[in-house]
Every structure is written in C-alpha cells, then in structure tokens.
Amino acid sequence: MSAVTRPFRWLLIPLAAAYLVGVLWITLLPLPADPRSWCAAHPEVGLALYPLAFVEYIARALGAGQPWHRTALEVAANIALFVPLGMFVRLITRRGVASAALIGFGVSIFIEASQLSGLWGTIPCAYRYADVNDVLNNTTGAILGACLVWRRGETLVARRWTGMVLDAAMVAWVVAGLRAMMFAVAYLRVQPWEIFMVEWWLINVAAWGAIFAVPALLGRGSLGEWLAGVRPTWPGSGTWWQRLARALVIPGPWLVATFVGPVIPQVAPMSLVWFIPLVADAVMVPFTQGRGLSGLLSGATYVMVPPSPRGGRSPREPQA
C-alpha cells in the first residue's frame, strides 16, 4: 500500500480520531460499578513488570491442548488493536516506521498509566493490570501496521532507523517464540540448568543467526534492513568475513552480555553494556551518511533498495 494524496489524508483524520476513541473505550472502560468495594477486593491489581510472561502461559496452554487459550487471544488482540494506528501514522503524517513505533509506544504507555492510576484518580486504585507486555504487543502492532504502508521519498537515514526498529522487534519475537519452545521442553522434565543454558545461549545465538548472520552471508543486510529497503555494500562485493563482522558489531556485545551476566553474577551489572554500541549506532547514522557505527567499523556503506517496476529491488545511491 502506498502513501495517499493530500485530500485523502484529510479524509482520514476523522476516521483516525474515531479509531482512537474506540481504542480508549476498549482499553479504559468499563469502570467498576462500586470502586471502593472493588479496590478492597482486588488489592493485588497493579504493575506487571515481567516481560514476555505470556510466552510461558501460552506454552503451558499448548502443552495442555488449549491452543486458543485466553492469553494467546489477548496477545493477538493487543497486536491487532494497534495495527491501524501504525497505518494512520504513515498515511496521515507521512512519517516512517520508527515514528509509528514511538507513537504506538506512547499511546500504549498512556493507556497503561491510566489503568494504573485509576483513570487519573477517578477511582481510588488501579482497576486493571498495567502490563509491560501490553506495551510490547501494542508497539509491535503499530510497527506491523506501518510496514503495510510503503512511502516514496524516504531518506537513507530514515530507512536505517526503520531497519533498527524492525530488527529489535524481530529479535524480541524470535526470542519469545524460542522461549516458548523451551518451556514446552521443560514439560519433558529436562534438568533446569540445561534449560537455563539453552535459554541464555542457544536462543540468543539462534535469533542472531536468523535475523543478522544468515542474511549477511547471503549478501544482504539484516532482515530489518531488507524490509526497510536498505543494504550494506563494499568495494567489489565484500568478503564473507566483512559481512559477518558487520552483523556482529551491535548484536555481538548483546550475545556476550546475555551469556556472561547470568553465568558470572559478579559482572551482572555489566550485562547492559551492549546498550552503548546500540545507541551509538543509531546516533551516528545521520552524521555518517547512513553508515553508523556498524558501517564504519566494517567498512560498509549503505544504499537504498526501492522496489523496482518489475517487483524486485534495485540499489539507489545514498540520500541524506
């Protein structure tokens, strides 16, 4: 789906407003009929800060032969609810996927804060769980919706940032899916330490391989960069080790940190060091003609790869 003309964008504004009202209606209402009695009966309702907790619930439901468990339906509903938001952001504001992700994240945070605060003091307690997984799923839905709308004229910097957002979302969901498989294996009574090692090492390596390493060895960027329409290039065609090195610049510290942190508790506070090159890569993109930290260290430059008239992709020179 391509971007729309200006008159049609104006027609979309009231539709988007109606959609947002509907989202708020679904997520914030109804309120308890007797707030004080409800609060006294449900003191446990509040913050839920366990990321990807739904993976374990869904895995257990699958193990019990319940594929349509309530948790699975809630995850699907939270994603689907924000798909139109991502599409509206692209169609009305003509912003990129990264902007749609930020707006989706902000709207979701507002909703969860409203639930936690009792609709900003309307009732004296949190009347629904403020769940970090709802924010994750809502933001994912906004990203998916934005990806359904392709827009001409995006700059190389915008596409690089979009690719980073897509990579982060795909890493989260690949890890979630593999963790679900590990929970299923747990039902076969494998020793907990074995599950622990698989979860912290093989799962992360598999996610890196699927999203970064395999596409790199095939001569492309990451999966997120491919979806965003951008590709790293080298003089000639580049060697396999250059492509693999570029795919390790950002994920490499993440792989090391997620393995070393739990195994050696003394260095656990250092497990977030991987965040530094990630931020540096994103910040450097607009100042290095789109290359970023990964491009500079691996000697790669980036070109945009817009869809060609025949449906393939053809490279285009960088555009700042």
LINTACOR-V934176 format. One record per residue. N is the residue number from 1. PHI is phi as a letter, one per 30 degrees, with the letter a starting at -180 (none if undefined). D_LAST is the distance of its C-alpha to the last C-alpha in whole Angstrom. Layout:
# LINTACOR-V934176
((N;PHI;D_LAST) (N;PHI;D_LAST))
This chain:
# LINTACOR-V934176
((1;none;24) (2;c;22) (3;d;21) (4;c;24) (5;d;24) (6;e;25) (7;e;28) (8;d;29) (9;d;26) (10;d;29) (11;d;31) (12;d;30) (13;d;30) (14;d;34) (15;d;34) (16;d;31) (17;d;33) (18;d;36) (19;d;35) (20;d;34) (21;d;37) (22;d;39) (23;d;37) (24;d;38) (25;d;41) (26;d;41) (27;d;40) (28;c;42) (29;b;45) (30;d;48) (31;d;49) (32;e;53) (33;d;56) (34;b;57) (35;e;55) (36;d;57) (37;d;59) (38;d;56) (39;d;54) (40;d;58) (41;d;58) (42;b;54) (43;d;53) (44;d;51) (45;d;48) (46;l;45) (47;d;42) (48;b;41) (49;c;39) (50;c;40) (51;d;36) (52;i;37) (53;d;41) (54;d;41) (55;d;40) (56;d;44) (57;d;45) (58;d;44) (59;d;45) (60;d;49) (61;d;49) (62;d;48) (63;d;51) (64;c;53) (65;i;52) (66;b;51) (67;d;47) (68;c;47) (69;d;47) (70;e;47) (71;d;44) (72;d;42) (73;d;42) (74;d;41) (75;d;38) (76;d;37) (77;d;38) (78;d;36) (79;d;33) (80;d;34) (81;d;34) (82;c;30) (83;e;29) (84;d;29) (85;d;27) (86;d;24) (87;d;25) (88;d;25) (89;e;22) (90;d;20) (91;d;22) (92;c;23) (93;c;20) (94;i;17) (95;d;16) (96;d;15) (97;d;17) (98;d;17) (99;d;18) (100;d;21) (101;d;22) (102;d;22) (103;d;24) (104;d;26) (105;d;27) (106;d;27) (107;d;30) (108;d;31) (109;d;32) (110;d;34) (111;d;36) (112;d;37) (113;d;38) (114;d;40) (115;d;42) (116;d;42) (117;d;43) (118;i;46) (119;h;44) (120;h;43) (121;j;47) (122;d;48) (123;b;50) (124;d;51) (125;a;49) (126;d;47) (127;c;48) (128;b;45) (129;d;43) (130;c;40) (131;c;39) (132;d;35) (133;d;35) (134;d;35) (135;d;32) (136;d;31) (137;d;32) (138;d;31) (139;d;27) (140;d;27) (141;d;29) (142;d;26) (143;d;23) (144;d;25) (145;d;25) (146;d;22) (147;d;21) (148;d;24) (149;c;22) (150;c;19) (151;b;16) (152;d;15) (153;i;11) (154;d;10) (155;d;6) (156;d;6) (157;d;6) (158;d;9) (159;d;11) (160;d;11) (161;d;13) (162;d;15) (163;d;16) (164;d;17) (165;d;19) (166;d;20) (167;d;21) (168;d;23) (169;d;25) (170;d;26) (171;e;27) (172;e;29) (173;d;31) (174;d;32) (175;d;33) (176;d;35) (177;d;36) (178;d;38) (179;d;39) (180;d;41) (181;d;43) (182;d;44) (183;d;45) (184;d;47) (185;d;48) (186;d;50) (187;d;52) (188;d;54) (189;i;55) (190;d;52) (191;d;53) (192;e;50) (193;d;49) (194;d;48) (195;d;46) (196;e;45) (197;d;43) (198;d;42) (199;d;40) (200;c;39) (201;b;38) (202;d;38) (203;d;36) (204;d;33) (205;d;33) (206;d;34) (207;d;31) (208;d;29) (209;d;30) (210;d;29) (211;c;26) (212;c;24) (213;d;27) (214;d;28) (215;e;25) (216;d;24) (217;d;27) (218;d;26) (219;j;23) (220;c;21) (221;d;19) (222;d;21) (223;d;22) (224;d;19) (225;d;16) (226;d;19) (227;d;19) (228;d;16) (229;i;15) (230;b;13) (231;b;15) (232;d;15) (233;b;16) (234;b;19) (235;e;20) (236;i;23) (237;c;23) (238;i;23) (239;d;26) (240;d;28) (241;d;28) (242;d;24) (243;d;23) (244;d;26) (245;d;25) (246;d;21) (247;d;23) (248;c;25) (249;e;23) (250;c;22) (251;d;25) (252;e;28) (253;e;28) (254;d;29) (255;d;31) (256;d;33) (257;d;33) (258;d;35) (259;c;37) (260;d;38) (261;e;38) (262;d;41) (263;d;43) (264;c;43) (265;e;44) (266;d;44) (267;c;40) (268;e;39) (269;d;38) (270;d;35) (271;d;34) (272;c;31) (273;d;30) (274;e;27) (275;d;25) (276;d;24) (277;d;22) (278;d;21) (279;d;20) (280;d;18) (281;d;16) (282;d;15) (283;d;14) (284;d;13) (285;e;10) (286;d;7) (287;c;9) (288;b;9) (289;h;6) (290;i;7) (291;d;11) (292;i;13) (293;d;16) (294;d;17) (295;d;15) (296;d;16) (297;d;20) (298;c;20) (299;i;18) (300;c;16) (301;c;13) (302;b;11) (303;b;11) (304;d;11) (305;b;14) (306;d;15) (307;e;19) (308;d;21) (309;e;24) (310;c;26) (311;j;25) (312;d;23) (313;b;20) (314;b;18) (315;d;15) (316;b;12) (317;d;10) (318;e;7) (319;b;4) (320;d;0))
